Amino acid sequence: MKQFINHQTKIALTPYTAVVFDLDGTLVESNIDYERMGEEIKILLDEMGMQTKVEDRRKAYMVIRGGAESLLEYGLPLENLDATLIRLDEILNKIELEAIPTTLLKPNAVETLQKLNEKGYRLGIATRGHGKYAQETLRKFDLTKYFHCVLA
């Protein structure tokens, strides 16, 4: 076991056994149309009766990142919450999946994964994207064989 001394505190570090990657911007360069995503979210929130008008697409995106609680705080009627969450999921997933054909593999991504795999590390993905998008993107570049877990 390695020892690391940080000023007055001794912290025992065990060797790492796993590495978790983000997907977009780390292993792949996606071309997800976030502008369109924000516009579609803005339209949906208006259609579903959200009282606070979200004029800016970036603000719309930030509101949904806060989840159900945030939507309700911004005035989405409770009776529309479930339907809104389902439609939001559909919008996000659709736009992410549409980007897969133009998604590019980052330089040295495969070599890095191969080396880590050869050294016995367990590899995982943690991404904000949808599960189907993550799976299809990994499949496109034949990367699924390297990963033990995908959290999306």
VMD Tcl script that builds the backbone (N, CA, C; Angstrom):
set m [mol new atoms 456]
animate dup $m
set s [atomselect $m all]
$s set {name element resname resid chain x y z} {
  {N N MET 1 A 0.846 -1.171 0.000}
  {CA C MET 1 A 0.000 0.000 0.000}
  {C C MET 1 A 0.892 1.235 0.000}
  {N N LYS 2 A 0.575 2.180 -0.869}
  {CA C LYS 2 A 1.347 3.413 -0.958}
  {C C LYS 2 A 0.864 4.399 0.090}
  {N N GLN 3 A 1.769 5.210 0.554}
  {CA C GLN 3 A 1.419 6.251 1.517}
  {C C GLN 3 A 1.610 7.616 0.864}
  {N N PHE 4 A 0.685 8.503 1.113}
  {CA C PHE 4 A 0.759 9.860 0.616}
  {C C PHE 4 A 0.618 10.771 1.819}
  {N N ILE 5 A 1.564 11.677 1.974}
  {CA C ILE 5 A 1.501 12.584 3.114}
  {C C ILE 5 A 1.129 13.968 2.606}
  {N N ASN 6 A 0.039 14.489 3.118}
  {CA C ASN 6 A -0.456 15.805 2.748}
  {C C ASN 6 A -0.417 16.676 3.993}
  {N N HIS 7 A 0.621 17.459 4.117}
  {CA C HIS 7 A 0.843 18.322 5.271}
  {C C HIS 7 A 0.772 17.515 6.574}
  {N N GLN 8 A -0.332 17.593 7.289}
  {CA C GLN 8 A -0.415 16.945 8.589}
  {C C GLN 8 A -1.188 15.631 8.548}
  {N N THR 9 A -1.783 15.307 7.419}
  {CA C THR 9 A -2.660 14.143 7.360}
  {C C THR 9 A -2.035 13.038 6.526}
  {N N LYS 10 A -2.035 11.834 7.057}
  {CA C LYS 10 A -1.593 10.681 6.279}
  {C C LYS 10 A -2.825 10.025 5.673}
  {N N ILE 11 A -2.767 9.795 4.382}
  {CA C ILE 11 A -3.878 9.150 3.696}
  {C C ILE 11 A -3.333 7.907 3.002}
  {N N ALA 12 A -3.909 6.770 3.311}
  {CA C ALA 12 A -3.496 5.533 2.655}
  {C C ALA 12 A -4.230 5.407 1.330}
  {N N LEU 13 A -3.473 5.228 0.267}
  {CA C LEU 13 A -4.074 5.072 -1.047}
  {C C LEU 13 A -3.891 3.642 -1.527}
  {N N THR 14 A -4.948 3.048 -1.959}
  {CA C THR 14 A -4.833 1.727 -2.564}
  {C C THR 14 A -4.685 1.921 -4.063}
  {N N PRO 15 A -4.055 0.989 -4.717}
  {CA C PRO 15 A -3.893 1.131 -6.173}
  {C C PRO 15 A -5.258 1.190 -6.868}
  {N N TYR 16 A -5.328 1.998 -7.901}
  {CA C TYR 16 A -6.570 2.095 -8.673}
  {C C TYR 16 A -6.825 0.785 -9.401}
  {N N THR 17 A -8.094 0.409 -9.485}
  {CA C THR 17 A -8.459 -0.807 -10.208}
  {C C THR 17 A -9.429 -0.515 -11.342}
  {N N ALA 18 A -9.920 0.722 -11.409}
  {CA C ALA 18 A -10.895 1.069 -12.439}
  {C C ALA 18 A -10.673 2.500 -12.916}
  {N N VAL 19 A -11.106 2.746 -14.143}
  {CA C VAL 19 A -11.053 4.084 -14.720}
  {C C VAL 19 A -12.421 4.354 -15.340}
  {N N VAL 20 A -12.989 5.522 -15.018}
  {CA C VAL 20 A -14.290 5.905 -15.559}
  {C C VAL 20 A -14.080 7.098 -16.495}
  {N N PHE 21 A -14.625 6.986 -17.693}
  {CA C PHE 21 A -14.506 8.023 -18.712}
  {C C PHE 21 A -15.840 8.708 -18.938}
  {N N ASP 22 A -15.782 9.975 -19.287}
  {CA C ASP 22 A -16.924 10.636 -19.901}
  {C C ASP 22 A -16.878 10.212 -21.370}
  {N N LEU 23 A -17.981 10.311 -22.066}
  {CA C LEU 23 A -18.001 9.888 -23.463}
  {C C LEU 23 A -17.725 11.061 -24.396}
  {N N ASP 24 A -18.615 12.042 -24.410}
  {CA C ASP 24 A -18.485 13.184 -25.321}
  {C C ASP 24 A -17.349 14.100 -24.894}
  {N N GLY 25 A -16.478 14.386 -25.835}
  {CA C GLY 25 A -15.364 15.272 -25.557}
  {C C GLY 25 A -14.165 14.571 -24.946}
  {N N THR 26 A -14.320 13.312 -24.568}
  {CA C THR 26 A -13.218 12.548 -23.986}
  {C C THR 26 A -12.810 11.417 -24.925}
  {N N LEU 27 A -13.744 10.542 -25.230}
  {CA C LEU 27 A -13.474 9.433 -26.150}
  {C C LEU 27 A -13.944 9.740 -27.565}
  {N N VAL 28 A -15.008 10.501 -27.672}
  {CA C VAL 28 A -15.541 10.859 -28.990}
  {C C VAL 28 A -15.824 12.350 -29.045}
  {N N GLU 29 A -15.878 12.848 -30.260}
  {CA C GLU 29 A -16.274 14.235 -30.495}
  {C C GLU 29 A -17.619 14.184 -31.201}
  {N N SER 30 A -18.663 14.516 -30.474}
  {CA C SER 30 A -20.005 14.440 -31.043}
  {C C SER 30 A -20.394 15.777 -31.649}
  {N N ASN 31 A -21.360 15.715 -32.504}
  {CA C ASN 31 A -21.897 16.928 -33.118}
  {C C ASN 31 A -23.374 17.058 -32.778}
  {N N ILE 32 A -23.694 16.871 -31.509}
  {CA C ILE 32 A -25.081 16.972 -31.059}
  {C C ILE 32 A -25.544 18.413 -31.250}
  {N N ASP 33 A -26.706 18.566 -31.832}
  {CA C ASP 33 A -27.248 19.893 -32.110}
  {C C ASP 33 A -27.921 20.444 -30.847}
  {N N TYR 34 A -27.105 20.988 -29.958}
  {CA C TYR 34 A -27.624 21.505 -28.688}
  {C C TYR 34 A -28.526 22.720 -28.887}
  {N N GLU 35 A -28.280 23.474 -29.933}
  {CA C GLU 35 A -29.142 24.629 -30.207}
  {C C GLU 35 A -30.556 24.148 -30.525}
  {N N ARG 36 A -30.668 23.162 -31.402}
  {CA C ARG 36 A -31.986 22.604 -31.736}
  {C C ARG 36 A -32.624 21.956 -30.513}
  {N N MET 37 A -31.813 21.259 -29.728}
  {CA C MET 37 A -32.315 20.610 -28.521}
  {C C MET 37 A -32.933 21.654 -27.588}
  {N N GLY 38 A -32.221 22.745 -27.379}
  {CA C GLY 38 A -32.719 23.809 -26.512}
  {C C GLY 38 A -34.001 24.428 -27.033}
  {N N GLU 39 A -34.072 24.630 -28.347}
  {CA C GLU 39 A -35.281 25.204 -28.945}
  {C C GLU 39 A -36.476 24.274 -28.783}
  {N N GLU 40 A -36.268 22.974 -29.013}
  {CA C GLU 40 A -37.366 22.015 -28.869}
  {C C GLU 40 A -37.818 21.904 -27.409}
  {N N ILE 41 A -36.879 21.993 -26.496}
  {CA C ILE 41 A -37.224 21.968 -25.067}
  {C C ILE 41 A -38.058 23.193 -24.718}
  {N N LYS 42 A -37.627 24.337 -25.196}
  {CA C LYS 42 A -38.335 25.591 -24.934}
  {C C LYS 42 A -39.782 25.506 -25.433}
  {N N ILE 43 A -39.966 24.991 -26.631}
  {CA C ILE 43 A -41.314 24.842 -27.205}
  {C C ILE 43 A -42.148 23.888 -26.363}
  {N N LEU 44 A -41.558 22.761 -25.984}
  {CA C LEU 44 A -42.281 21.775 -25.180}
  {C C LEU 44 A -42.731 22.370 -23.847}
  {N N LEU 45 A -41.830 23.064 -23.162}
  {CA C LEU 45 A -42.177 23.636 -21.856}
  {C C LEU 45 A -43.325 24.632 -21.984}
  {N N ASP 46 A -43.314 25.392 -23.064}
  {CA C ASP 46 A -44.405 26.336 -23.305}
  {C C ASP 46 A -45.711 25.584 -23.566}
  {N N GLU 47 A -45.649 24.543 -24.396}
  {CA C GLU 47 A -46.843 23.738 -24.707}
  {C C GLU 47 A -47.422 23.071 -23.461}
  {N N MET 48 A -46.550 22.687 -22.528}
  {CA C MET 48 A -46.991 21.968 -21.336}
  {C C MET 48 A -47.454 22.907 -20.223}
  {N N GLY 49 A -47.456 24.209 -20.502}
  {CA C GLY 49 A -48.046 25.161 -19.567}
  {C C GLY 49 A -47.131 25.683 -18.479}
  {N N MET 50 A -45.828 25.681 -18.720}
  {CA C MET 50 A -44.931 26.218 -17.711}
  {C C MET 50 A -45.183 27.717 -17.571}
  {N N GLN 51 A -45.408 28.179 -16.345}
  {CA C GLN 51 A -45.795 29.569 -16.097}
  {C C GLN 51 A -44.660 30.547 -16.355}
  {N N THR 52 A -43.454 30.204 -15.954}
  {CA C THR 52 A -42.307 31.070 -16.195}
  {C C THR 52 A -41.848 30.815 -17.620}
  {N N LYS 53 A -41.964 31.811 -18.465}
  {CA C LYS 53 A -41.565 31.646 -19.861}
  {C C LYS 53 A -40.044 31.592 -19.943}
  {N N VAL 54 A -39.566 30.598 -20.638}
  {CA C VAL 54 A -38.129 30.441 -20.830}
  {C C VAL 54 A -37.823 30.917 -22.242}
  {N N GLU 55 A -37.279 32.116 -22.335}
  {CA C GLU 55 A -37.018 32.720 -23.647}
  {C C GLU 55 A -35.726 32.211 -24.270}
  {N N ASP 56 A -34.767 31.913 -23.454}
  {CA C ASP 56 A -33.440 31.528 -23.929}
  {C C ASP 56 A -33.317 30.007 -23.951}
  {N N ARG 57 A -32.816 29.449 -25.045}
  {CA C ARG 57 A -32.684 27.985 -25.154}
  {C C ARG 57 A -31.719 27.429 -24.117}
  {N N ARG 58 A -30.689 28.187 -23.773}
  {CA C ARG 58 A -29.741 27.713 -22.753}
  {C C ARG 58 A -30.417 27.626 -21.390}
  {N N LYS 59 A -31.260 28.599 -21.108}
  {CA C LYS 59 A -32.002 28.586 -19.845}
  {C C LYS 59 A -32.943 27.384 -19.815}
  {N N ALA 60 A -33.568 27.077 -20.946}
  {CA C ALA 60 A -34.458 25.910 -21.021}
  {C C ALA 60 A -33.681 24.644 -20.696}
  {N N TYR 61 A -32.501 24.544 -21.237}
  {CA C TYR 61 A -31.671 23.371 -20.992}
  {C C TYR 61 A -31.285 23.287 -19.513}
  {N N MET 62 A -30.959 24.419 -18.909}
  {CA C MET 62 A -30.585 24.431 -17.493}
  {C C MET 62 A -31.776 24.055 -16.604}
  {N N VAL 63 A -32.973 24.491 -16.980}
  {CA C VAL 63 A -34.165 24.163 -16.199}
  {C C VAL 63 A -34.378 22.656 -16.170}
  {N N ILE 64 A -34.257 21.997 -17.323}
  {CA C ILE 64 A -34.526 20.553 -17.330}
  {C C ILE 64 A -33.423 19.761 -16.646}
  {N N ARG 65 A -32.215 20.301 -16.633}
  {CA C ARG 65 A -31.131 19.594 -15.932}
  {C C ARG 65 A -31.409 19.497 -14.444}
  {N N GLY 66 A -32.231 20.402 -13.935}
  {CA C GLY 66 A -32.608 20.373 -12.528}
  {C C GLY 66 A -33.659 19.321 -12.217}
  {N N GLY 67 A -34.173 18.661 -13.239}
  {CA C GLY 67 A -35.130 17.577 -13.049}
  {C C GLY 67 A -36.528 18.052 -12.701}
  {N N ALA 68 A -37.316 17.120 -12.192}
  {CA C ALA 68 A -38.726 17.373 -11.890}
  {C C ALA 68 A -38.894 18.538 -10.925}
  {N N GLU 69 A -38.051 18.603 -9.920}
  {CA C GLU 69 A -38.161 19.674 -8.920}
  {C C GLU 69 A -38.009 21.045 -9.567}
  {N N SER 70 A -37.030 21.163 -10.443}
  {CA C SER 70 A -36.789 22.428 -11.124}
  {C C SER 70 A -37.963 22.803 -12.029}
  {N N LEU 71 A -38.491 21.827 -12.746}
  {CA C LEU 71 A -39.633 22.091 -13.626}
  {C C LEU 71 A -40.826 22.617 -12.832}
  {N N LEU 72 A -41.070 22.004 -11.691}
  {CA C LEU 72 A -42.194 22.441 -10.849}
  {C C LEU 72 A -41.940 23.828 -10.262}
  {N N GLU 73 A -40.692 24.099 -9.867}
  {CA C GLU 73 A -40.347 25.421 -9.327}
  {C C GLU 73 A -40.562 26.522 -10.363}
  {N N TYR 74 A -40.325 26.197 -11.620}
  {CA C TYR 74 A -40.510 27.181 -12.689}
  {C C TYR 74 A -41.954 27.255 -13.167}
  {N N GLY 75 A -42.844 26.519 -12.503}
  {CA C GLY 75 A -44.262 26.673 -12.773}
  {C C GLY 75 A -44.891 25.664 -13.709}
  {N N LEU 76 A -44.246 24.534 -13.931}
  {CA C LEU 76 A -44.896 23.494 -14.725}
  {C C LEU 76 A -46.024 22.897 -13.890}
  {N N PRO 77 A -47.233 22.819 -14.432}
  {CA C PRO 77 A -48.332 22.211 -13.667}
  {C C PRO 77 A -48.011 20.757 -13.316}
  {N N LEU 78 A -48.258 20.396 -12.079}
  {CA C LEU 78 A -47.968 19.046 -11.598}
  {C C LEU 78 A -48.614 17.984 -12.478}
  {N N GLU 79 A -49.833 18.248 -12.947}
  {CA C GLU 79 A -50.530 17.247 -13.763}
  {C C GLU 79 A -49.857 17.017 -15.121}
  {N N ASN 80 A -48.947 17.908 -15.520}
  {CA C ASN 80 A -48.232 17.749 -16.792}
  {C C ASN 80 A -46.817 17.208 -16.612}
  {N N LEU 81 A -46.421 16.973 -15.372}
  {CA C LEU 81 A -45.035 16.591 -15.106}
  {C C LEU 81 A -44.644 15.286 -15.794}
  {N N ASP 82 A -45.403 14.223 -15.596}
  {CA C ASP 82 A -45.030 12.930 -16.179}
  {C C ASP 82 A -44.944 12.993 -17.696}
  {N N ALA 83 A -45.944 13.592 -18.328}
  {CA C ALA 83 A -45.948 13.694 -19.789}
  {C C ALA 83 A -44.772 14.536 -20.279}
  {N N THR 84 A -44.449 15.590 -19.543}
  {CA C THR 84 A -43.324 16.450 -19.916}
  {C C THR 84 A -42.012 15.688 -19.829}
  {N N LEU 85 A -41.818 14.946 -18.754}
  {CA C LEU 85 A -40.577 14.181 -18.594}
  {C C LEU 85 A -40.426 13.134 -19.694}
  {N N ILE 86 A -41.515 12.494 -20.067}
  {CA C ILE 86 A -41.463 11.498 -21.149}
  {C C ILE 86 A -41.095 12.165 -22.467}
  {N N ARG 87 A -41.730 13.284 -22.766}
  {CA C ARG 87 A -41.434 13.975 -24.029}
  {C C ARG 87 A -40.033 14.576 -24.037}
  {N N LEU 88 A -39.573 15.067 -22.896}
  {CA C LEU 88 A -38.197 15.571 -22.815}
  {C C LEU 88 A -37.211 14.457 -23.125}
  {N N ASP 89 A -37.446 13.300 -22.537}
  {CA C ASP 89 A -36.582 12.151 -22.773}
  {C C ASP 89 A -36.555 11.800 -24.262}
  {N N GLU 90 A -37.714 11.825 -24.897}
  {CA C GLU 90 A -37.797 11.522 -26.331}
  {C C GLU 90 A -37.020 12.536 -27.166}
  {N N ILE 91 A -37.157 13.813 -26.837}
  {CA C ILE 91 A -36.457 14.868 -27.579}
  {C C ILE 91 A -34.947 14.704 -27.448}
  {N N LEU 92 A -34.474 14.565 -26.212}
  {CA C LEU 92 A -33.034 14.456 -25.982}
  {C C LEU 92 A -32.465 13.230 -26.680}
  {N N ASN 93 A -33.135 12.106 -26.532}
  {CA C ASN 93 A -32.655 10.867 -27.128}
  {C C ASN 93 A -32.634 10.968 -28.653}
  {N N LYS 94 A -33.693 11.500 -29.241}
  {CA C LYS 94 A -33.785 11.615 -30.700}
  {C C LYS 94 A -32.636 12.455 -31.260}
  {N N ILE 95 A -32.389 13.598 -30.668}
  {CA C ILE 95 A -31.359 14.500 -31.189}
  {C C ILE 95 A -29.966 13.914 -30.983}
  {N N GLU 96 A -29.742 13.244 -29.856}
  {CA C GLU 96 A -28.445 12.593 -29.638}
  {C C GLU 96 A -28.221 11.480 -30.658}
  {N N LEU 97 A -29.231 10.648 -30.888}
  {CA C LEU 97 A -29.091 9.546 -31.846}
  {C C LEU 97 A -28.848 10.058 -33.260}
  {N N GLU 98 A -29.463 11.169 -33.614}
  {CA C GLU 98 A -29.259 11.749 -34.944}
  {C C GLU 98 A -27.815 12.199 -35.160}
  {N N ALA 99 A -27.091 12.448 -34.092}
  {CA C ALA 99 A -25.710 12.926 -34.196}
  {C C ALA 99 A -24.698 11.802 -34.400}
  {N N ILE 100 A -25.082 10.571 -34.168}
  {CA C ILE 100 A -24.120 9.463 -34.233}
  {C C ILE 100 A -23.399 9.366 -35.579}
  {N N PRO 101 A -24.073 9.504 -36.720}
  {CA C PRO 101 A -23.349 9.374 -37.992}
  {C C PRO 101 A -22.190 10.355 -38.161}
  {N N THR 102 A -22.257 11.511 -37.529}
  {CA C THR 102 A -21.183 12.501 -37.679}
  {C C THR 102 A -20.234 12.537 -36.482}
  {N N THR 103 A -20.434 11.635 -35.524}
  {CA C THR 103 A -19.568 11.577 -34.345}
  {C C THR 103 A -18.218 10.983 -34.737}
  {N N LEU 104 A -17.144 11.564 -34.216}
  {CA C LEU 104 A -15.786 11.126 -34.535}
  {C C LEU 104 A -15.091 10.583 -33.296}
  {N N LEU 105 A -14.227 9.620 -33.506}
  {CA C LEU 105 A -13.420 9.058 -32.428}
  {C C LEU 105 A -12.258 9.998 -32.136}
  {N N LYS 106 A -11.992 10.255 -30.869}
  {CA C LYS 106 A -10.874 11.120 -30.482}
  {C C LYS 106 A -9.549 10.403 -30.755}
  {N N PRO 107 A -8.522 11.159 -31.121}
  {CA C PRO 107 A -7.207 10.549 -31.338}
  {C C PRO 107 A -6.727 9.815 -30.083}
  {N N ASN 108 A -6.138 8.671 -30.270}
  {CA C ASN 108 A -5.545 7.834 -29.215}
  {C C ASN 108 A -6.554 7.203 -28.266}
  {N N ALA 109 A -7.838 7.340 -28.543}
  {CA C ALA 109 A -8.843 6.752 -27.650}
  {C C ALA 109 A -8.708 5.233 -27.603}
  {N N VAL 110 A -8.633 4.599 -28.761}
  {CA C VAL 110 A -8.558 3.130 -28.802}
  {C C VAL 110 A -7.272 2.644 -28.147}
  {N N GLU 111 A -6.169 3.280 -28.464}
  {CA C GLU 111 A -4.885 2.868 -27.887}
  {C C GLU 111 A -4.897 2.989 -26.363}
  {N N THR 112 A -5.474 4.051 -25.864}
  {CA C THR 112 A -5.569 4.244 -24.413}
  {C C THR 112 A -6.406 3.149 -23.773}
  {N N LEU 113 A -7.559 2.863 -24.362}
  {CA C LEU 113 A -8.431 1.815 -23.825}
  {C C LEU 113 A -7.755 0.448 -23.885}
  {N N GLN 114 A -7.049 0.177 -24.977}
  {CA C GLN 114 A -6.340 -1.104 -25.107}
  {C C GLN 114 A -5.292 -1.257 -24.012}
  {N N LYS 115 A -4.502 -0.212 -23.793}
  {CA C LYS 115 A -3.444 -0.293 -22.775}
  {C C LYS 115 A -4.018 -0.474 -21.376}
  {N N LEU 116 A -5.043 0.280 -21.058}
  {CA C LEU 116 A -5.665 0.140 -19.738}
  {C C LEU 116 A -6.271 -1.250 -19.568}
  {N N ASN 117 A -6.889 -1.748 -20.614}
  {CA C ASN 117 A -7.477 -3.084 -20.584}
  {C C ASN 117 A -6.394 -4.150 -20.390}
  {N N GLU 118 A -5.293 -4.014 -21.108}
  {CA C GLU 118 A -4.176 -4.960 -20.987}
  {C C GLU 118 A -3.589 -4.959 -19.581}
  {N N LYS 119 A -3.612 -3.818 -18.915}
  {CA C LYS 119 A -3.076 -3.715 -17.554}
  {C C LYS 119 A -4.073 -4.172 -16.496}
  {N N GLY 120 A -5.264 -4.595 -16.941}
  {CA C GLY 120 A -6.232 -5.164 -16.015}
  {C C GLY 120 A -7.206 -4.195 -15.374}
  {N N TYR 121 A -7.227 -2.965 -15.830}
  {CA C TYR 121 A -8.178 -2.001 -15.276}
  {C C TYR 121 A -9.590 -2.324 -15.751}
  {N N ARG 122 A -10.549 -2.132 -14.860}
  {CA C ARG 122 A -11.958 -2.223 -15.244}
  {C C ARG 122 A -12.351 -0.831 -15.725}
  {N N LEU 123 A -13.007 -0.769 -16.871}
  {CA C LEU 123 A -13.324 0.516 -17.479}
  {C C LEU 123 A -14.824 0.763 -17.488}
  {N N GLY 124 A -15.188 2.026 -17.286}
  {CA C GLY 124 A -16.593 2.406 -17.294}
  {C C GLY 124 A -16.797 3.736 -17.987}
  {N N ILE 125 A -18.049 3.991 -18.312}
  {CA C ILE 125 A -18.466 5.263 -18.910}
  {C C ILE 125 A -19.493 5.885 -17.974}
  {N N ALA 126 A -19.355 7.174 -17.708}
  {CA C ALA 126 A -20.378 7.953 -17.004}
  {C C ALA 126 A -20.664 9.155 -17.896}
  {N N THR 127 A -21.878 9.233 -18.397}
  {CA C THR 127 A -22.211 10.288 -19.348}
  {C C THR 127 A -23.573 10.891 -19.058}
  {N N ARG 128 A -23.736 12.145 -19.404}
  {CA C ARG 128 A -25.014 12.818 -19.285}
  {C C ARG 128 A -25.971 12.322 -20.362}
  {N N GLY 129 A -25.419 11.794 -21.442}
  {CA C GLY 129 A -26.232 11.341 -22.568}
  {C C GLY 129 A -27.103 10.144 -22.222}
  {N N HIS 130 A -28.012 9.850 -23.120}
  {CA C HIS 130 A -28.910 8.714 -22.944}
  {C C HIS 130 A -28.180 7.389 -23.160}
  {N N GLY 131 A -28.705 6.358 -22.542}
  {CA C GLY 131 A -28.102 5.038 -22.634}
  {C C GLY 131 A -28.008 4.518 -24.047}
  {N N LYS 132 A -29.073 4.681 -24.825}
  {CA C LYS 132 A -29.053 4.178 -26.201}
  {C C LYS 132 A -28.003 4.920 -27.022}
  {N N TYR 133 A -27.898 6.226 -26.822}
  {CA C TYR 133 A -26.881 7.014 -27.517}
  {C C TYR 133 A -25.481 6.512 -27.151}
  {N N ALA 134 A -25.245 6.297 -25.867}
  {CA C ALA 134 A -23.932 5.815 -25.424}
  {C C ALA 134 A -23.637 4.442 -26.021}
  {N N GLN 135 A -24.598 3.534 -25.961}
  {CA C GLN 135 A -24.392 2.187 -26.499}
  {C C GLN 135 A -24.126 2.216 -27.995}
  {N N GLU 136 A -24.929 2.978 -28.731}
  {CA C GLU 136 A -24.768 3.035 -30.188}
  {C C GLU 136 A -23.443 3.694 -30.581}
  {N N THR 137 A -23.036 4.703 -29.835}
  {CA C THR 137 A -21.762 5.366 -30.122}
  {C C THR 137 A -20.601 4.417 -29.860}
  {N N LEU 138 A -20.636 3.705 -28.741}
  {CA C LEU 138 A -19.582 2.729 -28.444}
  {C C LEU 138 A -19.561 1.628 -29.499}
  {N N ARG 139 A -20.735 1.190 -29.919}
  {CA C ARG 139 A -20.836 0.142 -30.942}
  {C C ARG 139 A -20.259 0.622 -32.274}
  {N N LYS 140 A -20.533 1.864 -32.636}
  {CA C LYS 140 A -20.053 2.422 -33.911}
  {C C LYS 140 A -18.536 2.288 -34.030}
  {N N PHE 141 A -17.842 2.498 -32.926}
  {CA C PHE 141 A -16.379 2.466 -32.944}
  {C C PHE 141 A -15.807 1.168 -32.374}
  {N N ASP 142 A -16.658 0.165 -32.169}
  {CA C ASP 142 A -16.258 -1.141 -31.637}
  {C C ASP 142 A -15.547 -0.998 -30.285}
  {N N LEU 143 A -16.112 -0.178 -29.413}
  {CA C LEU 143 A -15.513 0.072 -28.101}
  {C C LEU 143 A -16.210 -0.673 -26.970}
  {N N THR 144 A -17.349 -1.293 -27.239}
  {CA C THR 144 A -18.111 -1.935 -26.159}
  {C C THR 144 A -17.306 -3.008 -25.450}
  {N N LYS 145 A -16.394 -3.648 -26.156}
  {CA C LYS 145 A -15.609 -4.741 -25.563}
  {C C LYS 145 A -14.702 -4.272 -24.426}
  {N N TYR 146 A -14.442 -2.988 -24.339}
  {CA C TYR 146 A -13.540 -2.476 -23.307}
  {C C TYR 146 A -14.248 -2.129 -21.998}
  {N N PHE 147 A -15.561 -1.987 -22.025}
  {CA C PHE 147 A -16.260 -1.418 -20.877}
  {C C PHE 147 A -17.069 -2.436 -20.091}
  {N N HIS 148 A -16.953 -2.330 -18.773}
  {CA C HIS 148 A -17.693 -3.192 -17.852}
  {C C HIS 148 A -19.023 -2.567 -17.455}
  {N N CYS 149 A -19.121 -1.241 -17.565}
  {CA C CYS 149 A -20.310 -0.547 -17.073}
  {C C CYS 149 A -20.490 0.766 -17.833}
  {N N VAL 150 A -21.745 1.089 -18.137}
  {CA C VAL 150 A -22.080 2.378 -18.737}
  {C C VAL 150 A -23.195 2.993 -17.903}
  {N N LEU 151 A -22.925 4.158 -17.327}
  {CA C LEU 151 A -23.934 4.903 -16.567}
  {C C LEU 151 A -24.360 6.088 -17.412}
  {N N ALA 152 A -25.619 6.081 -17.827}
  {CA C ALA 152 A -26.103 7.150 -18.705}
  {C C ALA 152 A -27.441 7.650 -18.199}
}
mol reanalyze $m
mol bondsrecalc $m
mol representation Tube
mol addrep $m
